[in-house]
Amino acid sequence: MEFTEVTDRFLDLKAELGLLDLEVDGVPFWERIRDDVLRNLLQELGVVGQAHTHAHPSPGEALYKLLRNLFVANPLRAPEADLLVWGHERRKRLEDGRWWDVYCDPVLERIEDDWVYLEREHEGGHLTPARTEQVYYLDWINYLSRFPAKALPGPITPASVVFSAAERGTVDRVEREVADRFGAAVDVGTLLSKRLLRRRVKLPLYRRLIRRVDPDLAVVVVSYGRETFVEACRAEGVPVAELQHGELSEYHLGYHYPNGSKRDFPDYFLAFGEFWTTAADFPIPEERILPVGYPYLERRAGRFADVTPERQVVFLSQGEPGERISRVATEFARLDHDWEVVYKLHPGESSRWREAYPWLEDAPLRIVDGSEPPLYELFARSSAQVGAYSTALYEGLYFDLDTYVLDVPGIECVRGLLETDGATLVRSAGELAEHLRASTGGTGVDLDRFFRRGAEENVVSAIEEIVRGAGSERETTGTVALDG
């Protein structure tokens, strides 16, 4: 089966089985695990490959980090603040030598309100020195929730999740339906048990953290996978706003809820531009989806305004379709043409590309497997880009690159882009070469639709307005209405 067929049929499960209305352990369980179930299903069917590589510490290392975080950058020792910000741990090192959260730092440096910043580990550690101030680590909360219940005393971690007969029946029914409809086995029960056990540990700790900081607004960069934090904010009467961090579409199950709802979803979504406000069926009212722009892109792109593009094409790799992209890049590099070829690896591939794509090493192309040169400099020096459905593909539009999308499983995620004529679909290295020979260059798309101009001012204004509204409502009623 193709990517779209699997995903569309998978989404039908929700309506046919009434999954969004079912609870396990008091939680609307399907919204917590459906993305994980679909990803496992697609990999079992061989539709997609491995996404990104993640480091997993040993139990001893995890325990050390847990204990260390109790004394260093412990979030439960954070001060009160107007904003509680859960940023993005995959930072970029810029010219000042510091590691930037590219989604939050350009905004936070202009925010007048007090804020506290939360961060998870990235590949087993934290990137320092960080540009962000007031950084508190979530290590001990995260690791505590992952220790087996028997490894720590009962008062510290709760017992394992035990399903009731009715709940076990629901889980078994989902597993049977997945197996019958797709011919692949996914252990839904184990996925759900892990999620619910971690929730039991995290929820009271998050609520305690929120009460200590007492913010008027919580800001997150990624909400899916952090539903327990959103749930804790809701329980404490704190609204949540999410900053868009990447590509989204009706095939991104972190955001797409057709004819349904998600209880633990942010109250506001701050999108890059108008294009994204209708890219998925968000489970919140449309007036709370605000097109504000992408501050980092707008700021950094200006640094390369005077760079003259060369006859260079950059291939944008990413985990799941990486094998196909790398093979087409290799084939294209060996064709008779006068294009310089650059292969830009995703950060999640940098540690495994030699094993995953060994053919790249002998190909006549340049491999970029780190942060130098910066992605935007590559864009500024290029005339064309090739990719699948990564966020970088849209960022390349900002540099007016001739844009090509490879026909790989998952390109339905960029169907909206293809419909705008901002990109051309190609199926092979030879077809790409033909299009490049005939191209006059550039995209001709309305960039403001994808990335609204004046991004820094727009994001700051939106956040401050939400904070003012939430603060006023708290003073008046003692709580904040979050029923949409």
N, C-alpha and C positions, 0 to 999 in steps of 0.2 A: 504494500500500500504506500501511497505517496504521503508526504507531510500533511498536506491539506486534508486529505481524506481521513487520516488518523485523527487529526486535531478536531475536525468538524464532528466526526462520529463520537469522539471522546466528550466534546461539549454537550452532545445530545444526552449523555448519561445523566447529567444534572436534572434536566427536565423530566426524563422518563422515570427516573428513580426518586425524584424529589429530594435530591441530596442536599440542596442548600437549606432545606427546612429541618434537617436531622441534626441532632446534637449527640455528642459522646462526651461524657465527663463534664457536661454543662457547656460544651463548646460546639459551635457550628463547624463540625470537623472538616467538611469538604473544602471550605475556603482556606483551611490551613495546609492541606496536603495535595490539592489537585495539581498544582504545578509540579511537585515532586513526582506524583504518580505518572503524569504525562511524560516527563523527562525520562523516567525509568522505562516507560512503555516504548517511547521512540528509540531508545538505545537497544532495548531487547529486540525490537523489530529490525534493527540495523538501518533505520531511517536517518539517524544522526550519529555522530561520533562523540568522542570525549569533549567536554566543554573546556574547563580550565583546570590546571594543576593546583592543588591545595596542600599545604604542609600540615601534617598531623603530629603533634608532639607526643612523646611517650608519657605514660601515666606519671612518672617521676617529674618530668619537665612540666607537665600540666599542674601538678601539685605545687611545685616551686613557684610558678607564675601566679597561681592563685594566692598563695601566702604573701608573695612580694607585693601584689596589688592591694592587699589589705592595708599596707603601710605607705605605698607610693602611688599617687594619682588615684586614690580610692574615690569613686564618685559619691559615696555616702558621706564624704567629708567636704563636698562641694558647698559653696556659699549660695545664698538666695540670689535669684536672677530673674529678669523679665522673660528671657528666652532660654529654653533647654534645647540644644541642637545636637542631634545624632548625625554626624557627618559621614564622609566616605573615607575609609581607611587606605584606599589605593591612591596615595599622593603622588605628586610630580615634583621633582627637584628643579627649581628654576635658578636663574642667574645669581640670586642673592645667597645661594647655598642652602636655602631652607626648603623643606618639603611642604608643598601647598596642597590643601584640599581645594581642588579647582572649582568645586561647586559652591563651597561655603565661604572661603577666605575673601574673595573679591567683594562679597556682600557684607560679611561681618566687620570688615575694616571700616565700613561706612555706616554701620548701625550704631545709633546713639544709646540704645537700651543695653542694660547689662545682660551678659549671656554666659552660659556654661556649656562646654563642648564635650560630647561623649564620643569615644572611639573604640572600635573593636580592633583586634590584631589583624595584620596583613602578612600572610605568608610566615606566620610564626613570630612576629614581632611588630614593633611600631617604628615608623620612619621618622627619625629625628636628625637634626633639630627641625621641629615643626613650625610653620609660619603661624599656625593658630595659637592663640593664647587660651588660658583656662581649659586645658585638655585634661580630661579624666578618663581613665581606661575602664572598660567593662570586662576585663579579663577574668576576675575572680567570680563574677556572676555567671559568665559564660562557662567557665570550666567547672564550677560547682554543679551546674545543671547537666553536665555531661558525664560526671562520675557515676558509675553503677551504684544503685541504691545501697547495696551491701558493703560498699567500700568505705562509707562514712556513717557516723552514728545517725540513728533514726531522726533525732530532732533537727539534724542539719539537712538531710535530704529525705523526701517522702518515699513511701514504699512504691514499688512498681505499679503501673497502671493496670488494673484488673477490670476487664470489660464485664458488664452485666450480660445476661443471656440475650437480652434484646439488642444490646450494642454489638455483641459478638456476631449476632445474626446479621446486623446491618453491614459490618465489615466483611463478613463472608460473602454476602450477596454481591457487594461491589467487586470483590476479587473474582467471583464466578462470572459476573457480567463482563469484566475486562478479558478474562480468559476465553469466554465463549465468542465475544465479538471480534477479538483481535488475534486470538491464537497465541498469546504470550502471557506469562505469569508475572504479576507484580505483587510483592508482599505488602499489601496495603496495611495490614495489621501492625507490622513492625514499624513502618513509617509513621503511623498514627501514634503508636505507643511512645516512640521517642519524642515526638512533638509535644504530646500531652504531659509527659514526665518533665520535660524541660520547662514547660509552661508552669507547672506546679511550683518549681523552684524559683523561676524568674518573676512571676507575677507579684508576689508580696514584696520582693526586693525592689522591683521597678516602682511599685506604689510608694514604698518608703523613700526612694530617691526623689520621686516627684514631689512628695510632701516636703522634703527638706529644701529643694530648690524653689518650690512654690512659684513656678513660671506662669505667665499669662498665655504663653504659646509654646508648643513643642514643634520643632522643625526637624524633619527627617529627609535624608537624601534617597533612601530606598525604604519602601514600606513593606513589600512582600518579604516574608521570612522574619519580619519584626512585628507581627500581629500582636504578640503578647505585650510589647511596649505600647502599641496604640491602644490596646485594651486597658492597660494600666492608666494611661492618660485619660481615657474616657471615664474610667471609674473615679478618677480624681477631679473630673470636671475641667480638664485642660484640653482645648482644641489642638488639632495637629494639622500642620501644613507640610506637604511634600514638595521638594524641589526636583524637577525632572532631571534625570541623570543620563538618559540614553534613549535609544530607539524604542518605540512602542507601537503596537498595532493590535488588530483583533486576534492575532495569534500569540500575543504576550499575555499569558494568563495571570500575571501579576496585576493587570489593570482591566482586562476585558471580562465584563460580567453581563452578557446579553440577557435581557429580560429577567434580571435577577438583582441581588444585592450582596453586599459584603459588610458584615457588621463591624469588623475591626479594620476599617480603611480610613485614611486621613480625611479630615473635614474639608480641606482645601488642596488643590493641586496646582502648582505654579509651573506652567508649561513654557517650552521654548518659544512657541509661536502659535498662531491660529491653526496651522496645519495639524498640530498635535491634539487640539481640543476635541476633535472628532475622530481621531485615529483609532480609538477603542471606545467601547461602551463603559464609561466610568460608572461606578456605583454611587455617585454623588450627584447632586443637582448641577446642571450646566453652569449656573451663575457662580459656582464655587471653583470652576476650572478657569484659571486666569492666565492668559498669554502674556508673559513678561519678558522673554528673551533668555539668552545664555551669556551671562556676564563675562566669564572667562574667555570664551571664544571671541567675543566682540573686542575685548581688551587686547588679547594676545595676537589676534590676526593683524591688528594695526601695526605691529612691530615689523611685519614683513611686507608692508605696502609697497616698498621701493624695490623689492626683489623681482628680477626679470625671469619669467618662466623659461625653462629649458625643454628640449624635446625628451622628456622623461615621463614614464608611466609608473605609477606606484600601485602595487598590489597590496590590498589590506587583508591580512589574514585574521582568522578568528577560530576558536577552538573546534566547534562542531563541524563546519564545512571546510576546515583547514586543509585536509588532504586534497580535496578537489581543487581548491584555490591554488595550492602549491604546485600541483601537477600542471595546471593550465599556465601558470606563471613560467614554469620550467620549459614547457613546450613553446610558449610565445617567445621567450628569450633566445631560443635556438632558431627561430625563423629569420629569414633574410630581411632585415629592416634597419632603420637608423635610429631606433628608440633605445634610450638607456632604460634599463628595467631595475626597479627597486622593490624588494619584498619586505614589507613592514609586518613584523610579527606582533601579535597581541601579547601584552605582558604575561598573560596566563600560559603562553606557549614557550616562553623564552628558555625554560629549563628542560624542555623535552623535544624541541624541534628536530634535533639531530637524529633522535630515535624515531620520531613520528614521520618526518619528511626527509629521509636521508638523501633523496635525489636532488635536493636544493644545493647541497655542498658542491656538486660538480657542474651546476648550471651557470651560464654566463650572465649572472645578475648579482646585484649587491643586496646583502641581507642586513637588515637593521633589527637587532634583537634587544635593544636597550632604549634608553631615553635620548640618545644622541645619534644623529641630529634630532631635534624635536619634531613631532609629527607635523606641526604647522609650518615649519621650515621646509619639510619635504613637500608639502602641498604647494607652498609658494614657489618652489623651484620646479614643480611638475606642470604638465599640460593635461594629463589625463589620470584617472584613477579607476581601479577595478576592485570590486568587492562583492560581498553577498548581502548581508543585512546588518552590518555593524553601525554603531553610532558615527564612527569616523567617516563613513560614506557620506552622511549628511553634512558633516563638518567640512568635507572637501568641496561641497557645493558653495560654501562661503568664499572659496578661493576661485570660483568660476571654472572648476575643472571639468573637462569632458568626462562624463561619468558612465561607467558600464557595470551592470549587475550580472554576475554569473548565474546561469540556470542550475541551481543546486537546491536540495531539499531545504525549505524554509524561506525561499525568496518571496513567498506570499506576504511575509512581514513587510516588504517594501513595495507592495502592490500600489499603494497610494503614491509613492514617488514615481513609479513607472507611469502611472496614469497622468501625472503632471507633465510628462515629457521631459522631466529633469534628468532622466537616465535611460540608457538603452540596454535591452536584454541581449546577452550573447551566450552562445552554447559551446564555443570552442576557441582555441588560440587562433585558428585560421579566421574564424568569423570576426574576432576582435581585431585582427590585423586589417581586414577589409574595411571595417567601420572607421578605424583610425586613419586609413588612407583617404577616405571620403569625407572625413569630418572637417568642418570649418572652425571647430574649437568653441569652448564655452557651453553653458547650459541654457541661458536665457530664462531661468526660473525667477519667480518673485521671492527673493531671499527673505524679505520682511515677513512673509507668510510662514517660513520655517523658523526664523530667528528674529523675533521682534527687536527693532532698534531701541537704543536707550536702555539696555538691559539692566545695568546696575541701578539706575534710578527707579526703574519699574519694580524690580524685586524688593528693594529697600522700602519703597512706598507701600507695596502690597503687604509686606510683613508688618510694618508699623501700623497700617490701618487695621489689620486683623488684631494686633496686640491692643490697640486702643479700644476696639470694639469689645474684645474679650474682657479687658480690664474694667471698662464701664459697666458691662453686664454683671461682673462679679460684685462690684461695689453696690449695684442696685439690688440684685437678687440673691447674692451670696453663692451663686453657681453660674454655670454657662450652659445654655441649651444647645445640645449637640444632636438633635433629632433630624437635622437637615431641613 
